Amino acid sequence: MITSVFKKSTPLNFSLVVILMLVFFFLYQIHDVSWTNSIFSILKSVGLLLVLLATIFLSSFVSKRNGLSRDSTYTAFFYFLFLLFFPDLLNNTNLILANFFVLLAIRRLVSLQTLKETKEKLFDASLWIFVASLFQFWSILYIVLVFISVVFHVSRDYRNWVIPFIALFAVTILFVLCSLIFDFHSIAFLQDKSQISLSLDYFTNNYQNAAFSIYATVALFFVISMFSTLSSRPLVLLSSYKKIIASFFIGVFVFVLSDHKSNELLIFTFAPLSIMATSHIELSKPQLKEEIVLYVLLACSLFTFFSQL
């Protein structure tokens, strides 16, 4: 049964996720082999694959290291399944990199519950978020999560409220320096990236519409499940779960506000939703219910992936 495969965290289980990721990444790439015409394109595709794998394992690390899930491979597997919903994402460099940096920030913010090295963690998280915003501007909204974390853990020290602005200054200096080196207009770059569009008429075919609808339904199911069981969670983990929920809704706002809208922008919701899905599976009883949820999600992922190739 599928639950028995992923309910433990072993090198074999993670190897299975890696193999599945390699297979589906290759299936997507072979429908247009123009990327094989140059060494640069090949290296770019390999680099994107490595970042995607790093993101999958980082989401699993955040979940297990902070006690948000048991020692299982569910989070990594769920993240992989969510990637299949929107296959064009596998070739979107900016979104993949922005999401990776955001997840690095979330890792630092969730670990604040230990109250160790709080200022370093706040600075690192803020820095990663501002770096992510250079690839996808509206990911800058995750800075709200930094201030939420300050409120939860270290609000009494006024210096913690200033740290994000120090990180902003550091990234701004580096950005201006890069604009001078590579000779591009920094203000025009930011103006173009910071455009807002609330339109949802970007679908080019019914399969994209179906993928969005199915994903939204799946997300709603797991979010409701998380809210309904939040009161039964260990008190020491409540702030961490609330930050995961907040990060999901910030990801939704990134999708809603972004210009040049596409389903791929929902990538920012994958990691928190994977953690919430893992939590649902690990609390579900009996085992048959777990199996049904996993098989339905697997079927939806495969359908949306192959229908959009």
C-alpha positions as CSV (number, residue, x, y, z in Angstrom):
1,M,0.0,0.0,0.0
2,I,1.2,3.5,-0.8
3,T,1.0,4.7,2.8
4,S,3.3,2.0,4.0
5,V,5.9,3.1,1.4
6,F,6.1,6.7,2.5
7,K,5.3,6.5,6.2
8,K,9.0,6.0,7.0
9,S,12.0,8.2,6.2
10,T,14.7,6.1,4.7
11,P,17.3,6.6,1.9
12,L,15.3,4.2,-0.2
13,N,12.1,6.3,0.2
14,F,13.8,9.5,-0.7
15,S,15.5,7.7,-3.6
16,L,12.1,6.8,-4.9
17,V,11.0,10.4,-4.8
18,V,14.2,11.4,-6.7
19,I,13.5,8.7,-9.4
20,L,9.9,9.8,-9.8
21,M,11.1,13.4,-10.1
22,L,13.7,12.5,-12.7
23,V,11.2,10.5,-14.8
24,F,8.5,13.2,-14.9
25,F,11.0,16.0,-15.4
26,F,12.4,14.0,-18.4
27,L,8.8,13.4,-19.7
28,Y,8.1,17.1,-19.7
29,Q,11.4,18.1,-21.3
30,I,11.2,15.6,-24.2
31,H,8.1,17.2,-25.6
32,D,10.4,20.0,-26.7
33,V,14.0,19.0,-27.2
34,S,15.3,22.4,-28.4
35,W,17.0,22.7,-25.0
36,T,19.5,20.0,-26.1
37,N,20.9,22.3,-28.8
38,S,23.3,24.1,-26.5
39,I,25.4,23.3,-23.5
40,F,24.0,26.3,-21.7
41,S,20.4,25.1,-22.1
42,I,21.4,21.6,-20.9
43,L,23.2,23.0,-17.9
44,K,20.2,25.2,-17.2
45,S,17.8,22.3,-17.2
46,V,20.1,20.2,-15.0
47,G,20.4,23.2,-12.6
48,L,16.6,23.6,-12.4
49,L,16.2,19.9,-11.7
50,L,18.7,20.1,-8.8
51,V,17.0,23.2,-7.3
52,L,13.6,21.4,-7.5
53,L,15.0,18.4,-5.7
54,A,16.7,20.6,-3.1
55,T,13.3,22.4,-2.6
56,I,11.5,19.0,-2.2
57,F,14.0,17.8,0.5
58,L,14.1,21.2,2.2
59,S,10.3,21.2,2.7
60,S,10.6,17.7,4.2
61,F,13.5,18.9,6.4
62,V,11.5,21.9,7.7
63,S,8.6,19.6,8.5
64,K,10.5,16.9,10.4
65,R,13.2,19.1,12.0
66,N,10.6,21.3,13.7
67,G,8.3,18.5,14.8
68,L,5.5,19.4,12.3
69,S,5.4,15.8,11.1
70,R,6.7,12.4,12.0
71,D,9.8,10.8,10.5
72,S,8.2,10.1,7.1
73,T,8.6,10.9,3.5
74,Y,5.0,12.2,3.0
75,T,6.0,15.9,2.8
76,A,8.5,15.2,0.0
77,F,6.0,13.0,-1.9
78,F,3.2,15.5,-1.6
79,Y,5.4,18.3,-2.8
80,F,6.3,16.2,-5.8
81,L,2.6,15.5,-6.5
82,F,1.8,19.2,-6.4
83,L,4.5,19.9,-8.9
84,L,2.8,17.6,-11.4
85,F,-0.4,19.8,-11.3
86,F,1.4,22.5,-13.3
87,P,4.1,20.9,-15.5
88,D,5.1,24.2,-17.2
89,L,6.6,25.2,-13.8
90,L,9.4,22.7,-14.5
91,N,10.9,25.2,-17.0
92,N,10.2,28.4,-15.1
93,T,13.6,29.5,-13.7
94,N,12.5,32.7,-11.9
95,L,9.6,31.0,-10.0
96,I,11.7,28.0,-9.0
97,L,14.5,30.1,-7.7
98,A,12.2,32.6,-5.9
99,N,10.3,29.7,-4.2
100,F,13.6,28.1,-3.1
101,F,14.8,31.3,-1.4
102,V,11.4,31.8,0.2
103,L,11.5,28.3,1.6
104,L,15.0,29.0,3.0
105,A,13.4,32.0,4.8
106,I,10.5,29.8,6.1
107,R,13.0,27.3,7.4
108,R,14.7,30.0,9.5
109,L,11.4,31.5,10.7
110,V,9.8,28.2,11.8
111,S,13.0,27.3,13.8
112,L,12.5,30.5,15.8
113,Q,10.5,28.4,18.3
114,T,13.8,27.3,19.9
115,L,14.5,31.0,20.7
116,K,18.2,30.4,19.8
117,E,20.1,32.9,17.5
118,T,16.8,34.8,17.0
119,K,18.4,37.9,15.4
120,E,20.5,35.9,13.0
121,K,17.5,33.9,11.9
122,L,15.4,37.0,11.4
123,F,18.1,38.6,9.3
124,D,18.7,35.5,7.2
125,A,15.0,35.1,6.6
126,S,14.5,38.7,5.6
127,L,17.6,38.5,3.4
128,W,16.3,35.4,1.5
129,I,12.9,37.0,1.0
130,F,14.3,40.2,-0.5
131,V,16.5,38.1,-2.7
132,A,13.5,36.0,-3.8
133,S,11.7,39.3,-4.7
134,L,14.3,40.0,-7.3
135,F,13.1,36.9,-9.2
136,Q,9.4,37.2,-8.4
137,F,8.7,40.7,-7.0
138,W,5.5,39.9,-5.0
139,S,7.2,37.2,-3.0
140,I,8.3,40.3,-1.0
141,L,5.0,39.8,0.8
142,Y,6.6,37.1,2.8
143,I,8.3,39.8,4.8
144,V,4.9,39.9,6.6
145,L,5.8,36.4,7.9
146,V,9.0,37.8,9.5
147,F,7.0,40.3,11.5
148,I,4.4,37.7,12.4
149,S,7.3,35.6,13.8
150,V,8.6,38.6,15.7
151,V,5.2,39.0,17.3
152,F,5.0,35.3,18.2
153,H,8.5,35.0,19.8
154,V,10.6,38.2,20.3
155,S,8.4,41.2,20.1
156,R,9.7,42.8,23.3
157,D,13.2,43.6,21.9
158,Y,12.7,46.6,19.6
159,R,15.9,45.7,17.7
160,N,14.1,42.6,16.2
161,W,11.7,45.0,14.4
162,V,14.6,46.8,12.7
163,I,16.4,43.7,11.4
164,P,14.3,43.3,8.2
165,F,15.1,46.9,7.2
166,I,18.8,46.2,7.6
167,A,18.4,43.1,5.4
168,L,16.5,45.3,2.9
169,F,19.4,47.8,2.9
170,A,22.0,45.1,2.3
171,V,20.0,43.5,-0.7
172,T,19.4,47.0,-2.1
173,I,23.1,47.8,-2.1
174,L,23.9,44.4,-3.9
175,F,21.1,45.0,-6.4
176,V,22.3,48.5,-7.3
177,L,25.8,47.1,-7.6
178,C,24.6,44.3,-10.0
179,S,22.7,46.9,-12.1
180,L,25.9,48.9,-12.6
181,I,28.0,45.8,-13.4
182,F,25.4,44.3,-15.9
183,D,24.2,47.7,-17.2
184,F,20.5,47.6,-16.7
185,H,18.1,50.2,-15.3
186,S,17.3,49.2,-11.7
187,I,14.2,51.5,-11.4
188,A,12.7,50.3,-14.7
189,F,13.4,46.7,-13.7
190,L,11.5,47.1,-10.4
191,Q,8.6,49.0,-12.1
192,D,8.2,46.2,-14.6
193,K,8.3,43.5,-11.9
194,S,6.0,45.2,-9.5
195,Q,3.0,45.4,-11.8
196,I,-0.4,44.2,-10.3
197,S,-3.0,42.2,-12.1
198,L,-6.1,40.8,-10.4
199,S,-7.4,39.2,-13.7
200,L,-8.0,35.4,-13.7
201,D,-8.7,35.1,-17.5
202,Y,-5.2,33.8,-18.3
203,F,-6.2,30.2,-19.1
204,T,-5.3,29.1,-22.7
205,N,-7.1,25.8,-22.6
206,N,-9.6,23.9,-20.5
207,Y,-6.9,21.6,-19.0
208,Q,-5.2,24.5,-17.3
209,N,-8.6,25.6,-16.0
210,A,-9.2,22.0,-14.7
211,A,-5.8,21.8,-13.1
212,F,-6.4,25.1,-11.3
213,S,-9.8,24.0,-10.1
214,I,-8.6,20.6,-8.9
215,Y,-5.7,22.1,-7.1
216,A,-7.9,24.7,-5.4
217,T,-10.2,22.0,-4.2
218,V,-7.3,19.9,-2.8
219,A,-5.9,23.0,-1.1
220,L,-9.2,23.9,0.4
221,F,-9.6,20.3,1.8
222,F,-6.2,20.3,3.5
223,V,-6.5,23.8,4.8
224,I,-9.9,23.1,6.4
225,S,-8.5,19.9,7.9
226,M,-5.6,21.9,9.4
227,F,-7.9,24.5,10.9
228,S,-10.3,21.8,12.3
229,T,-7.4,20.0,14.1
230,L,-5.3,23.0,15.1
231,S,-6.7,23.1,18.7
232,S,-5.5,19.5,19.2
233,R,-1.9,20.2,18.2
234,P,0.8,20.4,20.9
235,L,0.8,23.8,22.4
236,V,4.5,24.2,21.8
237,L,4.0,23.8,18.1
238,L,1.0,26.0,17.6
239,S,3.0,29.1,16.6
240,S,4.9,27.0,14.0
241,Y,1.6,25.6,12.5
242,K,0.2,29.1,12.4
243,K,3.3,30.3,10.5
244,I,2.8,27.5,8.0
245,I,-0.8,28.5,7.5
246,A,0.2,32.1,7.2
247,S,2.8,31.2,4.6
248,F,0.2,29.4,2.5
249,F,-2.2,32.4,2.5
250,I,0.7,34.8,1.6
251,G,1.5,32.4,-1.3
252,V,-2.2,32.8,-2.4
253,F,-1.8,36.6,-2.3
254,V,1.4,36.4,-4.3
255,F,-0.6,34.5,-7.0
256,V,-3.5,37.0,-6.8
257,L,-1.4,40.2,-7.1
258,S,1.2,39.1,-9.7
259,D,1.1,40.3,-13.2
260,H,1.6,37.9,-16.1
261,K,-0.5,35.5,-14.1
262,S,-0.3,31.7,-14.5
263,N,-1.0,28.6,-12.6
264,E,2.7,28.2,-11.9
265,L,2.6,31.1,-9.4
266,L,0.9,28.8,-7.0
267,I,4.3,27.2,-6.4
268,F,4.6,29.3,-3.3
269,T,1.8,27.4,-1.7
270,F,3.3,24.0,-2.3
271,A,5.6,23.7,0.7
272,P,3.0,24.8,3.4
273,L,0.3,22.7,1.7
274,S,2.6,19.7,1.7
275,I,3.1,20.1,5.4
276,M,-0.6,20.4,6.0
277,A,-1.3,17.4,3.8
278,T,1.2,15.4,5.7
279,S,-0.4,16.4,9.0
280,H,-3.8,15.3,7.7
281,I,-2.5,11.9,6.6
282,E,-0.7,11.2,9.9
283,L,-3.8,12.0,11.9
284,S,-6.3,10.3,9.7
285,K,-7.8,7.1,11.0
286,P,-8.5,4.4,9.8
287,Q,-5.7,3.6,7.3
288,L,-8.2,3.2,4.5
289,K,-9.0,6.9,4.7
290,E,-5.3,7.7,4.3
291,E,-5.1,5.4,1.3
292,I,-8.1,7.0,-0.4
293,V,-6.7,10.5,0.0
294,L,-3.4,9.5,-1.4
295,Y,-4.7,7.6,-4.3
296,V,-7.2,10.4,-5.2
297,L,-4.4,13.0,-5.1
298,L,-2.1,10.8,-7.1
299,A,-4.8,10.3,-9.8
300,C,-5.5,14.0,-9.9
301,S,-1.8,14.8,-10.3
302,L,-1.2,12.3,-13.1
303,F,-4.3,13.5,-14.9
304,T,-3.4,17.2,-14.8
305,F,0.2,16.5,-15.7
306,F,-0.4,14.4,-18.8
307,S,-3.4,16.5,-20.0
308,Q,-1.2,19.6,-20.1
309,L,1.8,18.1,-22.0
